[in-house]
């Protein structure tokens, strides 16, 4: 049995590595397509900030949500092994065909499907599943709305109007948004403050230096370094936690700890290993999906890249604060669409977008079916 636990931990770390190169496109697609950084520079940049999230996201809300997808009494090592194996297979298939599906939902679908194969539908925690399904719709929608809002601010020709709107937004969020007053919301509050101040200073500096097309474009290219870094922090903080939850659930099922929270807080190696794996995976790239995300949805300029990445980062930070296991893929896709539609609706290639939505809808059920098959096959060889 200890050897089975070791195999599961190894596969979970491998999944996080695959998640890194599968979802690398989320962090680097826009910054590569706008030629702000070369592909190699971009993956190193994204990987670094994926790991920085290790020092920021320390509450493990998302990890707990994922671990509680299946009721504790129905979690076995065979269930976890089947779920992770199915998730890895589906992730590799979608990566091979360049389909930007959600690694997060792949893992949740696999975990839930294996539990259904073992103990039936009563083994699933409906609240966790409903939260995940709701955010399949909400995450891209919120990302799109925020992206549209930011883009409409940034395309204003009058610099002082832009500065005034950003200042008003910053003050409202800082003093009146409910989460800004809680301890959990401190990171979101100060991140938003930092981003707003960075944009305000950049706009004023560009105005003082004398605005022209070249200088303004160059300003947005530099700002993309900040926005892509923020998105990479959100990606690392959101996605690494999902595997952390699965490893913690495996340790509880094996009898090492009494509950998931204890496993996460007392096993410092779990978050360190997961954040390291996702960062190393990101460094290995994922160019097929980069092409889909960076060029096929809509043509992205540095200005639109900044808006999409900033919107994606804000959405991911907020979702992590709520413990919602959102998809980074869904979030940044919605944000890119939001930046595109501000030009005109036809600027977005809706045929490509509809194909992506089909992939999102099918990910959880297909992963679940793969996990059911994996469970029945592995059961022939593993006896608990």
C-alpha positions as CSV (number, residue, x, y, z in Angstrom):
1,X,0.0,0.0,0.0
2,X,2.8,2.5,0.7
3,X,4.1,1.8,-2.8
4,X,0.7,2.7,-4.3
5,X,0.7,6.0,-2.4
6,X,4.2,6.7,-3.8
7,X,2.9,6.0,-7.3
8,X,-0.1,8.3,-6.8
9,X,2.1,11.2,-5.5
10,X,4.5,10.7,-8.5
11,X,1.6,10.8,-10.9
12,X,0.1,13.9,-9.2
13,X,3.4,15.7,-9.6
14,X,3.6,14.5,-13.2
15,X,0.1,15.9,-13.8
16,X,1.2,19.3,-12.4
17,X,4.2,19.2,-14.8
18,X,1.8,18.4,-17.7
19,X,-0.6,21.1,-16.5
20,X,2.3,23.5,-16.7
21,X,3.1,22.9,-20.3
22,X,-0.5,22.3,-21.2
23,X,-1.6,25.6,-19.7
24,X,1.6,27.6,-20.5
25,X,-0.4,29.2,-23.3
26,X,-2.7,30.8,-20.8
27,X,0.2,32.8,-19.4
28,X,2.3,33.5,-22.5
29,X,0.0,33.4,-25.5
30,X,-0.7,37.2,-25.7
31,X,2.8,38.3,-24.8
32,X,4.3,36.0,-27.5
33,X,1.7,36.9,-30.1
34,X,2.5,40.6,-29.5
35,X,6.2,39.9,-29.8
36,X,7.0,41.6,-26.4
37,X,9.0,38.5,-25.5
38,X,10.4,35.6,-27.5
39,X,8.8,32.2,-26.7
40,X,11.8,31.2,-24.6
41,X,11.9,34.4,-22.6
42,X,8.1,34.2,-22.1
43,X,8.1,30.7,-20.6
44,X,10.9,31.6,-18.3
45,X,9.1,34.7,-17.2
46,X,5.8,32.8,-16.7
47,X,7.5,29.9,-14.9
48,X,9.2,32.3,-12.4
49,X,5.9,33.9,-11.5
50,X,4.1,30.5,-11.3
51,X,6.5,29.7,-8.5
52,X,6.2,33.1,-6.9
53,X,2.6,32.1,-6.2
54,X,3.9,29.6,-3.7
55,X,4.7,32.5,-1.3
56,X,1.4,34.2,-1.9
57,X,-1.4,31.6,-1.9
58,X,-1.1,30.1,1.5
59,X,-4.7,29.6,2.5
60,X,-5.3,26.5,0.3
61,X,-9.0,27.3,-0.3
62,X,-9.0,25.8,-3.8
63,X,-7.1,22.7,-2.6
64,X,-9.8,22.0,0.0
65,X,-12.6,22.4,-2.5
66,X,-11.0,19.9,-4.9
67,X,-10.2,17.4,-2.2
68,X,-13.8,17.6,-1.0
69,X,-15.3,16.9,-4.4
70,X,-15.7,13.3,-3.2
71,X,-17.0,12.5,0.3
72,X,-14.1,11.5,2.6
73,X,-15.5,8.0,3.4
74,X,-15.5,7.1,-0.4
75,X,-12.0,8.2,-1.1
76,X,-9.6,5.4,-1.6
77,X,-6.1,5.2,-3.2
78,X,-7.6,3.2,-6.1
79,X,-10.1,6.0,-6.7
80,X,-7.4,8.7,-6.7
81,X,-5.1,6.6,-8.9
82,X,-7.8,6.1,-11.5
83,X,-8.9,9.7,-11.5
84,X,-5.3,11.1,-11.9
85,X,-4.5,8.5,-14.6
86,X,-7.6,9.5,-16.6
87,X,-6.8,13.2,-16.1
88,X,-3.2,12.7,-17.4
89,X,-4.5,10.8,-20.5
90,X,-7.1,13.5,-21.4
91,X,-4.6,16.3,-20.8
92,X,-2.1,14.7,-23.2
93,X,-4.7,14.1,-25.8
94,X,-5.9,17.7,-25.8
95,X,-2.4,19.0,-25.7
96,X,-1.5,16.8,-28.8
97,X,-4.4,18.2,-30.8
98,X,-3.8,21.8,-29.5
99,X,-7.2,22.0,-27.7
100,X,-7.0,24.5,-24.8
101,X,-9.2,22.4,-22.4
102,X,-9.1,22.9,-18.7
103,X,-6.5,20.9,-16.7
104,X,-8.4,21.8,-13.6
105,X,-11.7,20.4,-14.8
106,X,-9.9,17.3,-16.2
107,X,-8.6,16.5,-12.7
108,X,-12.0,17.2,-11.0
109,X,-13.8,15.1,-13.7
110,X,-11.4,12.2,-13.3
111,X,-11.6,12.3,-9.5
112,X,-15.4,12.4,-9.5
113,X,-15.7,9.7,-12.3
114,X,-13.5,7.3,-10.4
115,X,-15.6,7.8,-7.2
116,X,-18.8,7.1,-9.1
117,X,-17.3,3.9,-10.5
118,X,-16.4,2.9,-7.0
119,X,-19.4,4.0,-4.9
120,X,-22.0,5.5,-7.1
121,X,-23.2,9.1,-7.4
122,X,-23.9,9.4,-3.7
123,X,-20.1,9.6,-3.2
124,X,-19.9,13.0,-4.9
125,X,-20.2,16.2,-3.0
126,X,-22.8,18.1,-5.0
127,X,-21.8,21.5,-3.6
128,X,-18.3,21.3,-4.9
129,X,-19.4,20.0,-8.3
130,X,-22.1,22.8,-8.6
131,X,-19.5,25.4,-7.7
132,X,-17.1,24.1,-10.4
133,X,-19.9,23.9,-13.0
134,X,-21.2,27.4,-12.2
135,X,-17.7,28.9,-12.6
136,X,-17.3,27.1,-16.0
137,X,-19.8,29.8,-17.1
138,X,-18.9,32.6,-14.7
139,X,-15.0,32.6,-15.1
140,X,-14.9,33.4,-18.8
141,X,-17.9,35.8,-18.5
142,X,-16.3,37.7,-15.6
143,X,-13.0,37.8,-17.4
144,X,-14.7,39.1,-20.5
145,X,-16.7,41.8,-18.7
146,X,-13.6,43.0,-16.8
147,X,-11.5,43.0,-20.0
148,X,-14.1,45.0,-21.9
149,X,-14.2,47.5,-19.0
150,X,-10.4,47.9,-18.8
151,X,-10.1,48.1,-22.6
152,X,-12.7,50.9,-22.8
153,X,-10.8,52.8,-20.2
154,X,-7.4,52.4,-21.9
155,X,-8.6,53.4,-25.4
156,X,-9.7,56.8,-24.0
157,X,-7.6,59.5,-25.8
158,X,-7.7,61.9,-22.9
159,X,-5.0,60.7,-20.4
160,X,-6.5,62.6,-17.5
161,X,-9.9,60.9,-18.1
162,X,-8.1,57.5,-18.0
163,X,-6.3,58.4,-14.8
164,X,-9.5,59.7,-13.2
165,X,-11.5,56.6,-13.9
166,X,-8.7,54.3,-12.7
167,X,-8.3,56.3,-9.5
168,X,-12.1,56.1,-8.9
169,X,-12.1,52.3,-9.5
170,X,-9.1,51.9,-7.2
171,X,-10.8,53.9,-4.4
172,X,-14.1,52.1,-4.7
173,X,-12.5,48.6,-4.6
174,X,-10.1,49.6,-1.8
175,X,-12.7,51.0,0.5
176,X,-16.1,49.6,-0.4
177,X,-15.7,46.1,-1.9
178,X,-16.5,43.6,1.0
179,X,-13.5,41.3,0.5
180,X,-11.1,44.3,0.7
181,X,-11.9,44.5,4.4
182,X,-11.2,40.9,5.3
183,X,-7.8,39.4,6.0
184,X,-8.3,36.9,3.1
185,X,-8.7,39.8,0.7
186,X,-5.5,41.6,1.5
187,X,-3.6,40.2,-1.4
188,X,-6.4,41.0,-3.9
189,X,-6.7,44.5,-2.5
190,X,-3.0,45.4,-2.7
191,X,-2.5,43.7,-6.0
192,X,-5.3,45.8,-7.5
193,X,-3.7,48.9,-5.9
194,X,-0.3,48.1,-7.4
195,X,-1.8,47.5,-10.9
196,X,-3.8,50.7,-10.8
197,X,-0.8,52.8,-9.6
198,X,1.4,51.2,-12.3
199,X,-1.0,52.0,-15.1
200,X,-1.6,55.6,-13.8
201,X,2.2,56.3,-13.5
202,X,2.8,54.8,-17.0
203,X,0.0,57.0,-18.6
204,X,1.2,60.2,-16.9
205,X,4.9,59.5,-17.8
206,X,4.0,58.8,-21.4
207,X,1.9,62.0,-21.5
208,X,4.8,64.1,-20.1
209,X,7.3,62.6,-22.5
210,X,5.0,63.4,-25.4
211,X,2.5,60.9,-26.7
212,X,2.9,59.4,-30.2
213,X,1.9,56.1,-31.7
214,X,5.4,54.5,-31.3
215,X,5.9,55.6,-27.7
216,X,2.4,54.5,-26.7
217,X,2.8,51.1,-28.3
218,X,6.2,50.7,-26.5
219,X,4.5,51.7,-23.2
220,X,2.0,48.9,-23.6
221,X,4.7,46.4,-24.4
222,X,6.4,47.2,-21.1
223,X,3.1,47.1,-19.2
224,X,2.5,43.6,-20.7
225,X,5.5,42.4,-18.6
226,X,3.5,43.5,-15.5
227,X,0.1,42.1,-16.6
228,X,1.5,38.8,-17.8
229,X,3.4,38.4,-14.5
230,X,0.2,39.0,-12.6
231,X,-1.6,36.4,-14.7
232,X,1.2,33.8,-14.2
233,X,0.9,34.3,-10.4
234,X,-2.8,33.7,-10.7
235,X,-2.3,30.7,-12.8
236,X,0.3,29.1,-10.5
237,X,-1.8,29.9,-7.4
238,X,-5.0,28.5,-8.9
239,X,-3.8,25.4,-10.7
240,X,-1.1,24.1,-8.4
241,X,-3.6,24.0,-5.5
242,X,-5.8,21.5,-7.3
243,X,-3.1,18.8,-7.3
244,X,-2.2,19.7,-3.7
245,X,-5.8,18.8,-2.8
246,X,-5.6,15.4,-4.5
247,X,-2.3,14.5,-2.8
248,X,-3.7,15.6,0.6
249,X,-6.7,13.4,0.0
250,X,-4.5,10.5,-0.8
251,X,-2.5,11.0,2.4
252,X,-5.8,11.1,4.4
253,X,-7.0,7.9,2.6
254,X,-3.8,6.2,3.4
255,X,-4.2,7.1,7.1
256,X,-1.3,9.6,7.4
257,X,-3.6,12.5,8.5
258,X,-7.1,12.8,9.8
259,X,-8.2,15.5,7.3
260,X,-7.1,17.4,4.2
261,X,-6.5,20.7,6.0
262,X,-4.1,19.0,8.5
263,X,-2.3,17.3,5.6
264,X,-1.8,20.6,3.7
265,X,-0.6,22.6,6.7
266,X,1.7,20.0,8.2
267,X,3.2,18.7,4.9
268,X,5.3,21.6,3.7
269,X,6.7,19.5,0.8
270,X,3.3,19.2,-0.9
271,X,2.9,22.9,-2.0
272,X,6.6,23.2,-2.7
273,X,6.6,20.1,-5.0
274,X,3.4,21.2,-6.8
275,X,4.5,24.8,-7.4
276,X,7.9,23.6,-8.6
277,X,6.3,21.0,-10.9
278,X,3.9,23.5,-12.5
279,X,6.7,26.1,-13.0
280,X,9.0,23.5,-14.6
281,X,6.2,22.4,-16.8
282,X,5.5,25.9,-18.0
283,X,9.2,26.3,-18.9
284,X,8.8,23.3,-21.3
285,X,6.3,25.3,-23.3
286,X,3.2,24.1,-25.2
287,X,3.4,25.8,-28.5
288,X,0.4,24.2,-30.2
289,X,-2.0,25.7,-27.7
290,X,-0.1,29.0,-27.7
291,X,-1.0,29.3,-31.4
292,X,-4.7,28.8,-30.7
293,X,-4.9,31.2,-27.8
294,X,-2.6,33.9,-29.2
295,X,-3.6,34.1,-32.8
296,X,-6.8,32.1,-33.6
297,X,-9.3,33.7,-31.3
298,X,-8.5,37.3,-32.3
299,X,-5.5,39.4,-33.3
300,X,-4.0,40.8,-30.1
301,X,-2.2,44.1,-29.8
302,X,0.0,45.0,-26.8
303,X,-2.9,47.2,-25.5
304,X,-5.4,44.4,-25.7
305,X,-2.8,42.0,-24.3
306,X,-2.5,44.2,-21.2
307,X,-6.2,44.4,-20.8
308,X,-6.8,40.7,-21.2
309,X,-4.0,39.6,-18.9
310,X,-5.0,42.1,-16.2
311,X,-8.7,41.0,-16.4
312,X,-7.6,37.3,-16.2
313,X,-5.4,38.0,-13.2
314,X,-8.1,39.8,-11.3
315,X,-10.6,37.0,-12.0
316,X,-8.1,34.3,-10.9
317,X,-7.2,36.2,-7.7
318,X,-10.8,36.6,-6.7
319,X,-11.8,33.0,-7.5
320,X,-8.9,31.7,-5.4
321,X,-10.1,33.9,-2.6
322,X,-13.5,32.3,-2.9
323,X,-12.1,28.8,-3.1
324,X,-13.5,28.2,-6.6
325,X,-11.5,25.8,-8.8
326,X,-11.8,27.9,-11.9
327,X,-10.1,27.2,-15.2
328,X,-7.2,29.5,-16.2
329,X,-7.9,28.5,-19.8
330,X,-11.6,29.6,-19.6
331,X,-10.7,32.8,-17.8
332,X,-8.0,34.1,-20.2
333,X,-10.1,33.0,-23.2
334,X,-13.0,35.1,-22.0
335,X,-10.6,38.0,-21.3
336,X,-9.1,37.8,-24.8
337,X,-12.6,37.8,-26.3
338,X,-13.5,40.8,-24.2
339,X,-10.5,42.8,-25.5
340,X,-11.4,41.7,-29.1
341,X,-15.1,42.7,-29.1
342,X,-14.3,46.3,-28.1
343,X,-13.1,46.8,-31.6
344,X,-16.0,45.0,-33.3
345,X,-17.8,41.7,-32.9
346,X,-16.3,40.4,-36.1
347,X,-12.8,40.8,-34.7
348,X,-13.4,37.6,-32.7
349,X,-13.3,34.4,-34.7
350,X,-16.5,32.9,-33.2
351,X,-16.1,29.6,-35.0
352,X,-12.9,28.9,-33.1
353,X,-14.5,30.2,-29.9
354,X,-17.5,27.8,-30.2
355,X,-15.1,24.9,-30.7
356,X,-13.4,25.9,-27.5
357,X,-16.7,26.0,-25.6
358,X,-17.5,22.5,-26.8
359,X,-14.1,21.4,-25.4
360,X,-15.0,23.1,-22.0
361,X,-18.4,21.4,-21.8
362,X,-17.1,17.9,-22.7
363,X,-14.0,18.0,-20.4
364,X,-15.6,17.0,-17.1
365,X,-17.9,14.2,-18.5
366,X,-15.2,12.8,-20.8
367,X,-12.6,12.8,-18.0
368,X,-15.2,11.1,-15.8
369,X,-15.8,8.4,-18.4
370,X,-12.0,7.8,-18.8
371,X,-11.7,7.5,-15.0
372,X,-14.6,5.0,-14.8
373,X,-12.8,2.9,-17.4
374,X,-9.4,3.3,-15.6
375,X,-11.0,2.3,-12.3
376,X,-12.4,-1.0,-13.7
377,X,-9.1,-1.9,-15.4
378,X,-6.9,-1.0,-12.4
379,X,-9.3,-2.9,-10.1
380,X,-8.3,-6.1,-11.8
381,X,-4.7,-5.6,-10.7
382,X,-5.0,-3.7,-7.4
383,X,-6.8,-5.1,-4.4
384,X,-7.5,-2.9,-1.4
